[in-house]
Amino acid sequence: MEFKEAIRIALQSLWANKLRSVLTLIGVVIGVSSVIAVITLTNGVNKYVATKVYGYGADVFTFSKQSPVIFSYEQWQKFQKRKKLTLDDYRAINELCKSCSTVGALLNTSGKIVYANHSSNNTDIRGWTWNMPAISNLNVVLGRSFVPADDQYGTRVAIVGYDIVDNLMPNGDPIGKEIRVDGEPYTVIGVGERQGKTLGQSQDNYVAVPITAYQHTYGTNDSVTIYVKAGAVGPILERASDEARVLLRSRRHDATGAEDSFELSTNETFVGLWKSISSTFLFVVIGIASISLVVGGIVIMNIMLVSVTERTREIGVRKALGARYKDVLLQFLIESGTMSLVGGFVGILVGVGVAKLVTVLVGFPSDIALWSVLMAVFVSGAIGVFFGVYPARRAAMLDPIVALRSEL
């Protein structure tokens, strides 16, 4: 009953002094809620990045002129000096790489789409080889996808996202209708499945056209990105990437021992890079939030010292009735720990609520990590116990005679 009684007294103390309790626990609430919110958002975006990257398949790798992420101006200069990747490079890998299951190529820009009296600005315009919808796991839910003849003859056909359908041609069947892509006419042959929003940005605002038709409009100066599907992970993926890399080095006349004049990236490259960046950010935020937890712990210690002073006579009575040193010590430790745990639970609710609110307002993905909730409960309880040791020890060491003589 001692344990239950100590918890009951702690909760009664919190309820009896509501304003003091709020001010006492606000540091713990802020610290815990900050950590929970950031972990929830970071976990959500990590899962999103992994899902989107792996949407191409874990067995897909890419060749590009430059790295997807550039960390310095010197790196950017180095990449700019490289020769561009061309459709001929794509065709060579497609024809000669025996270990490669499927090979595709991509070019993209942004532009204006017009249909009748409606228009869409800043639309993602993608130049795709005929097999890129399959490589990127894009399901065409209306109409058809590209065929090899579309690449060969530069057919003026397009696959559009649902933003184009909803905003430009909401009435009737979009298949067969003519749209203008930066002034060039294209016939809609397919509509991709809905992908929703991420970070407030729609993933359905795009128009995909055959890559040869794309180059007819925008020229051949841009470097293509080559996508290669190995068919399986592990040794098969390594063999395919090695074979394709050797072919590309040979075509670009890279000297023996020299670094590649292109970037080879796998899904693990993107996911690993993102996780390293997000982990650094997470540790920084946790470090800052820890300051709030320490401040909250100090406030709890201060309030517990006040509580010891207010209850000196009560402590004297307990000791006079036989309470031992460890009984009084345990009572006050449980009280401080309970106070801190209450702040921790409130912080968890606030943190999750903030994260979900951000998701609703701006579309930033969030995902609650069970380990973060358990960690928050443990840390908040530990903060209360740690900072409650001094007040509890002070209460336990009171002389019962002196305590009984204390004035209320």
C-alpha positions in Angstrom: 0.0 0.0 0.0 3.0 2.4 0.5 3.6 2.6 -3.2 -0.1 3.2 -4.1 -0.4 5.7 -1.2 2.7 7.7 -2.4 1.2 7.9 -5.9 -2.2 9.0 -4.6 -0.5 11.7 -2.5 1.5 12.9 -5.5 -1.6 13.1 -7.7 -3.6 14.9 -4.9 -0.7 17.4 -4.6 -0.8 18.0 -8.3 -4.6 18.5 -8.3 -4.7 20.7 -5.2 -2.2 23.1 -6.7 -3.2 23.2 -10.3 -1.4 26.4 -11.4 1.8 25.4 -9.6 1.6 21.9 -11.1 1.3 23.4 -14.7 4.2 25.7 -14.1 6.2 22.9 -12.5 5.7 20.4 -15.4 5.8 22.8 -18.3 9.5 22.3 -18.8 9.1 18.5 -19.0 6.0 18.9 -21.3 7.9 21.1 -23.7 11.0 18.9 -23.7 9.1 15.6 -24.2 6.6 17.1 -26.8 9.5 18.6 -28.8 11.3 15.3 -29.0 8.2 13.2 -29.7 7.0 15.7 -32.5 10.4 15.7 -34.2 10.9 11.9 -34.0 7.3 11.4 -35.3 7.9 13.7 -38.2 11.4 12.4 -38.9 10.2 8.8 -38.8 7.3 9.6 -41.1 9.5 11.3 -43.7 12.1 8.5 -43.5 9.4 6.0 -44.3 8.1 8.2 -47.1 11.6 8.6 -48.6 12.2 4.9 -48.4 8.8 4.1 -49.9 9.2 6.5 -52.8 12.7 5.5 -53.5 12.0 1.8 -53.2 8.9 2.5 -55.4 11.3 2.1 -58.3 12.2 -1.3 -56.7 15.1 -2.3 -54.5 16.8 -3.7 -57.6 16.9 -0.4 -59.5 20.0 1.7 -59.9 20.7 4.9 -61.9 23.4 6.6 -63.9 23.5 10.4 -63.9 25.9 13.2 -64.8 26.0 14.5 -61.2 25.2 13.3 -57.7 21.6 13.9 -56.5 23.0 15.8 -53.5 25.8 18.3 -53.9 27.6 19.5 -50.7 30.0 22.1 -52.0 30.6 24.6 -54.9 33.7 22.6 -55.8 31.6 19.5 -56.3 29.2 21.4 -58.5 32.0 22.7 -60.6 33.4 19.2 -61.0 30.1 17.8 -62.1 29.6 20.6 -64.6 32.8 19.7 -66.4 31.5 16.2 -67.1 30.1 15.1 -70.4 26.4 14.7 -70.5 24.7 11.3 -70.6 22.9 10.7 -73.9 20.2 8.5 -75.4 23.0 6.7 -77.2 24.4 5.7 -73.8 21.0 4.5 -72.7 20.7 2.4 -76.0 24.1 0.9 -75.5 23.4 -0.3 -72.0 20.0 -1.5 -73.1 21.5 -3.5 -76.0 24.8 -4.7 -74.5 24.2 -5.3 -70.8 23.3 -8.9 -70.5 22.7 -8.8 -66.7 20.3 -5.9 -66.9 16.6 -6.8 -66.9 15.1 -3.5 -68.0 16.7 -0.1 -69.0 15.0 3.2 -69.2 15.9 6.9 -69.5 14.4 10.1 -68.1 14.5 13.9 -68.8 12.4 16.4 -67.0 11.6 20.1 -66.7 8.6 22.2 -65.6 6.3 24.1 -67.8 2.7 25.2 -68.7 -0.1 22.8 -69.7 -3.2 24.2 -71.5 -6.5 22.6 -72.3 -9.3 24.6 -73.8 -9.6 27.7 -71.4 -7.8 26.0 -68.5 -4.1 26.0 -67.8 -1.6 24.6 -65.2 1.7 26.2 -64.4 4.8 24.7 -62.9 3.7 21.2 -64.0 6.4 18.5 -64.0 7.1 17.6 -67.6 8.8 14.2 -68.0 10.4 12.8 -71.0 10.2 9.0 -70.6 11.3 6.0 -72.6 8.4 3.6 -73.2 9.3 1.4 -70.3 9.8 4.0 -67.6 6.2 3.8 -66.2 6.8 0.1 -65.4 10.3 0.8 -63.9 8.8 3.6 -61.7 5.8 1.3 -60.8 3.3 3.9 -62.1 0.0 2.1 -62.8 -1.9 3.6 -65.7 -5.5 3.4 -64.4 -7.2 4.9 -67.5 -6.1 4.4 -71.2 -2.8 2.8 -72.0 0.9 3.3 -71.3 3.7 4.0 -73.8 4.8 1.4 -76.4 8.2 1.1 -78.2 6.8 2.8 -81.3 6.2 6.0 -79.3 9.9 6.2 -78.6 10.9 5.3 -82.1 8.7 7.9 -83.8 8.4 10.6 -81.2 4.7 10.2 -81.1 2.8 13.2 -79.6 1.1 11.3 -76.9 1.0 11.9 -73.1 0.3 10.2 -69.8 -1.0 12.7 -67.3 -1.5 12.9 -63.5 -4.8 13.4 -61.8 -4.2 17.1 -61.1 -4.3 17.7 -64.9 -7.5 15.7 -65.2 -9.2 17.3 -62.2 -8.2 20.9 -62.9 -8.1 21.1 -66.7 -10.5 18.5 -68.0 -12.9 17.6 -65.1 -15.9 16.8 -67.3 -15.9 13.7 -69.5 -13.3 11.1 -70.4 -9.8 12.6 -70.7 -8.5 9.9 -73.1 -8.1 11.2 -76.6 -8.3 14.9 -75.7 -5.6 17.2 -76.9 -3.5 19.3 -74.5 -0.7 21.7 -75.1 2.6 21.2 -73.4 4.6 24.4 -73.5 2.7 25.2 -76.7 3.2 21.7 -78.3 0.0 19.6 -79.0 -0.2 16.1 -77.3 -3.0 13.6 -77.2 -3.8 12.1 -73.8 -3.5 8.3 -73.9 -3.3 7.5 -70.2 -3.9 8.7 -66.7 -1.6 7.6 -63.8 -3.0 6.5 -60.5 -3.4 9.0 -57.7 -0.3 9.5 -55.5 -1.5 12.3 -53.2 0.6 15.1 -51.6 3.9 15.1 -49.8 5.3 18.1 -47.9 2.3 20.1 -49.3 3.3 19.4 -52.9 1.1 17.3 -55.1 2.7 14.2 -56.7 0.0 14.2 -59.4 0.9 17.4 -61.2 2.8 15.9 -64.1 2.7 15.1 -67.8 4.9 12.3 -69.2 5.7 12.2 -72.9 8.0 10.0 -75.1 11.6 11.1 -74.5 12.2 11.6 -78.3 9.2 13.9 -78.5 10.5 15.7 -75.4 13.9 16.3 -77.1 12.2 17.5 -80.2 10.7 20.3 -78.1 13.4 21.1 -75.6 16.5 20.0 -77.5 19.3 17.5 -76.7 21.5 19.6 -74.5 20.3 18.1 -71.2 21.9 15.1 -69.7 19.6 12.1 -69.3 19.2 9.9 -66.2 19.5 6.2 -67.0 17.4 3.8 -64.9 18.5 0.1 -64.8 16.4 -2.7 -63.3 18.5 -5.7 -62.4 15.7 -8.1 -61.7 16.8 -9.0 -58.2 18.9 -7.7 -55.3 22.2 -9.1 -53.9 24.7 -10.6 -56.3 22.5 -10.1 -59.3 22.2 -6.4 -58.6 26.0 -6.1 -58.1 26.7 -8.0 -61.3 24.3 -5.8 -63.3 25.6 -2.6 -61.9 29.2 -3.6 -62.5 28.5 -4.7 -66.1 26.6 -1.5 -66.9 29.3 0.7 -65.2 32.0 -1.0 -67.3 30.1 -0.4 -70.5 29.5 3.3 -69.6 33.1 3.8 -68.7 34.2 2.3 -72.0 31.8 4.5 -74.0 33.0 7.6 -72.2 36.7 6.7 -72.4 37.4 6.9 -68.7 41.1 6.1 -68.1 42.0 3.0 -66.1 42.3 3.9 -62.4 40.5 7.2 -62.9 37.2 7.9 -61.1 33.9 7.5 -63.0 32.8 10.5 -65.1 29.2 9.8 -64.0 27.3 8.9 -60.8 26.1 5.4 -60.0 23.3 5.5 -57.4 21.3 2.8 -55.8 18.2 3.0 -53.6 20.4 2.4 -50.6 22.5 5.4 -51.6 19.5 7.8 -51.5 18.0 6.2 -48.3 21.3 6.1 -46.5 22.1 9.7 -47.4 18.8 10.9 -46.2 18.9 8.9 -43.0 22.3 10.3 -42.2 21.0 13.9 -42.7 17.8 13.3 -40.7 19.7 11.6 -37.9 22.0 14.6 -37.5 19.0 16.9 -37.4 17.3 14.6 -34.9 20.2 14.6 -32.6 20.5 18.3 -32.7 16.8 18.8 -31.8 17.0 16.2 -29.0 20.1 18.0 -27.6 18.2 21.3 -27.6 15.1 19.6 -26.1 17.2 18.1 -23.4 17.8 21.6 -22.0 14.1 21.9 -21.4 14.1 18.5 -19.6 16.9 19.6 -17.4 15.1 22.9 -16.6 12.0 20.9 -15.9 13.9 18.6 -13.6 15.4 21.6 -11.7 11.9 23.1 -11.3 10.6 19.8 -10.0 13.4 19.6 -7.5 12.6 23.2 -6.3 8.9 22.4 -5.9 9.7 19.2 -4.0 11.9 21.2 -1.6 9.0 23.5 -1.1 6.8 20.5 -0.5 9.2 19.1 2.1 9.2 22.4 3.9 5.3 22.6 3.8 5.0 19.0 5.0 7.7 19.0 7.7 5.2 18.4 10.5 3.6 15.5 8.5 7.0 13.9 8.1 7.6 14.2 11.8 4.3 12.5 12.5 5.2 9.7 10.1 8.6 9.2 11.6 7.1 9.2 15.1 4.7 6.5 14.1 7.6 4.3 12.9 8.3 5.4 9.3 11.9 4.5 8.5 14.5 6.5 6.5 13.9 4.5 3.3 10.1 4.8 3.7 10.2 8.6 3.6 12.8 8.6 0.9 10.8 6.3 -1.3 7.6 8.3 -0.7 9.1 11.5 -2.0 11.0 9.8 -4.9 7.7 8.3 -6.0 6.0 11.6 -5.7 8.6 13.4 -7.8 8.7 10.6 -10.3 4.9 10.6 -10.6 4.9 14.4 -11.2 7.4 14.0 -13.9 5.6 11.1 -15.5 2.4 13.1 -15.7 4.4 15.8 -17.5 5.8 13.1 -19.8 2.4 11.7 -20.7 1.1 15.2 -21.4 4.2 15.9 -23.5 3.6 12.7 -25.5 0.0 13.7 -26.3 1.1 17.2 -27.2 4.0 16.0 -29.4 1.9 13.5 -31.3 -0.9 16.1 -31.7 1.5 18.7 -33.1 3.0 16.2 -35.5 -0.4 15.1 -36.8 -1.5 18.8 -37.1 1.6 19.5 -39.2 0.6 16.5 -41.4 -2.9 17.7 -41.8 -1.9 21.4 -42.6 1.1 20.9 -44.9 1.1 17.2 -45.8 4.4 16.5 -44.0 4.3 12.7 -43.4 4.4 11.5 -39.8 4.6 8.1 -38.2 4.5 7.4 -34.5 7.5 5.3 -33.3 6.6 3.1 -30.3 10.2 3.2 -29.2 10.1 7.0 -28.9 7.0 6.9 -26.7 8.6 4.3 -24.4 11.8 6.3 -24.3 9.8 9.5 -23.4 8.1 7.7 -20.6 11.4 6.3 -19.2 13.3 9.6 -19.5 10.5 11.7 -17.9 10.3 9.2 -15.0 14.1 9.2 -14.7 14.2 13.0 -14.7 11.7 13.1 -11.8 13.6 10.4 -9.8 17.0 12.0 -10.4 16.0 15.5 -9.4 13.9 14.2 -6.6 16.8 12.5 -4.8 18.0 15.6 -3.0 14.6 16.7 -1.7 13.7 13.1 -0.7 16.9 12.6 1.1 16.5 15.9 2.9 13.0 14.9 4.0 14.2 11.4 5.1 17.0 12.9 7.2 14.7 15.2 9.2 14.8 14.6 12.9 11.3 13.6 14.1 11.4 15.8 17.2 12.5 18.9 15.3 9.9 18.1 12.6 7.1 17.8 15.1 8.1 21.2 16.6 7.8 22.8 13.2 5.1 25.4 12.8 2.5 24.9 10.0 
